[in-house]
Amino acid sequence: MPIQFSLADRIFKSSKDLLPPFEWKPTTNGHGHEQRRGIECRVRIGGSMPRGVFFRIALFPRFRLRATFQLECERDAGRAHIPLYRLDVDPASAHQNKLFGPSEVYGAFVPQGKNHEHIFHDSLREDGGLRLHGAVQARPVETDFTEFSEALAYVCDTLKINNGGDLPPPGDQGVLL
């Protein structure tokens, strides 16, 4: 069962701080080759740490332009996560929106490689509740990010993250050229 709209909206709109440790970790395939590099942080809102709220970044080393930034929280029942926001930088595949949501996202097509973001407000059910998979509809982002720090700053501004500058550079993937 998805979380309640009021909680998701408060998490999305509130000022946030990311909590250390800030450590980039590789994910490898069965042959020991790095498939992606990621960082995962718990989130503090006000003076509290809501259960199951995380901020994640994934970078794809063989594709210097490819990155995903995501704010997510646990569903009401169980430990599965539901995305409230995601930014895809130079995505590997196109995205076809479903036939629901605001007119500007309803059925929209976003081509492969086009930066886009998913905001759960665009994916609500007709009764105003959250869909099971959260932020599924995409909106094009017109900004062309040339560095990791630019994409991170965009996400931090969008999500009201106060201390995004505390995240260490990811290493070789720091430049998204």
N, C-alpha and C positions, 0 to 999 in steps of 0.2 A: 504494500500500500504506500503511495507517495506521501510525503509530508504535507502538512497543512499549508495553504497559500500564505497565511499571515506570518508563519515562521520563515518560510522561504523568502518572502518579501523583506522581512526584517534582516535576515542574514545578508541578502543581496545589497540592500540600501545602506546598511550601517557601516560606520567607519571601522576598519579592521587592522589588526596587527598580526603578522606572521610570527610564529614561535620557532626558535631554534630547537634542535640543531639544523643548520642549513648545510646539507651535504649532498653533493651530486653523486648518484650511484648509477653504474652501468647495468643494463639488462642485456644478457648475452643469449645467443641462440645455442643449439645443441653442439655446435662446433667451437664454442668459446669466442665467437666474433661478436663484438658489441653491436646490438641492434638499435639501441637508443640509450640516452643518458637522461636521468630524471631526478627531480627533487620533489619532496613531499613535505608540507608543513601543516601543522595544526594551526588553527585560527583563533585569535582572541577577539571578542567583540565586547567593548566596554571593559568591565572588570572580570568577565567570565569567559570560559572556554566551552561553547556549546558542544555537546557530545557529537562526534562524528563529522565535524566540519573541517574540510581539508582544502588546501590550495596545492595544485600539482602543475609541474612543467615537465614536458617530455621534448627532447631534442633528438634528431635523427642524424647521426654522424656522417653517413654517406651522402646526405642531402643537406647541404649547408643552409638552405633556405627553410627547411621544414621544422616547425615547432608547434606545440600545442600547450596552451595555458588553460587551466580549468579550476573553477570553484565548485565544490560538490559537498553534499551532506548525506548522511545516512537516511534511509527511508524509515518511516515510523516503525515498521516491523522488520526485524532482521538487520544484517550488516551490509546489505547491498547499498551502493551509493547512487545518488541521483544528481546529475549535473545541473547546476543553476546557471552557469555561464561557461562558455568555452570560446577561445580564440584559436583559430587554425591559421597558421602562417604557411603559405605555399603548400596547401594540402595536396596529397598524392592522388586524390580522386575528386571528381565532380560531386556536387551535392544537389539533390532534387528535393525540394520541400514538399510536404504533404498538402492536402487541400483543406487547410484550416488556418486560423490565425488572422492577424491583420492583413489588409489588402496588399500591403507592400511585400509581404512574405508568402502569401497564399500561392502555393504552386510554383514559386520562383525557382529558377535553376541557377546555380553558382558553378561556373566552370572549374576544372582542375587548375590548381595553381593560384586561384583567386583567394586572397585573404578574406576570411569571413568570421563572424562571431555568432554564437548561439546564445540567446537570452531567454530564460524560461518564460518571461512575460509573453513572448511571441508564440508559445506552445501550449497555452492554457486550454482546458476543455471548455465547452460551451457554457457549463455551469460555473466557470471561474476557477475550478480546481486544477491542480497540477496533473499532468499526464504521467504515466508510469515511468517513462524514460526521461522526464524533465525537459531540458532544452534541446528540442529536436529540429526546430526551424532555424534556418540560417539567414543572416543579413550580410551582404558584401561590406567589406571595410575598404575604404578608398585609400587609406594610408599604405604606402610601400615602405616597409621597414627595411632598413639597410644594416642595422645592428641589433643584437639581442637586447641591448639596453633600451632601444626605442620601443620594441614590442612590449617589454616588461613595463616601461613607463605608461604606455597606452592602457595596459590591463590594470595596473595599479590605480590609474586615474578613473577608469571605468568602475572598478570595484571598491574604490575608496580604501585602498591598502596604504597605510601610512609608512611602512618601513620596507618597501620593496627594494630599496637601495642597499639593504643589509644582505641581500642574497649575493653570494659570491659569483663571479663570472663563471660560465660553464666550461671554460677551457677552449678547445679548438672550435667549438660551435658558437663562440661569443660573437662572431661577425656573421650576419645572415646574408652575405653577398653571394 
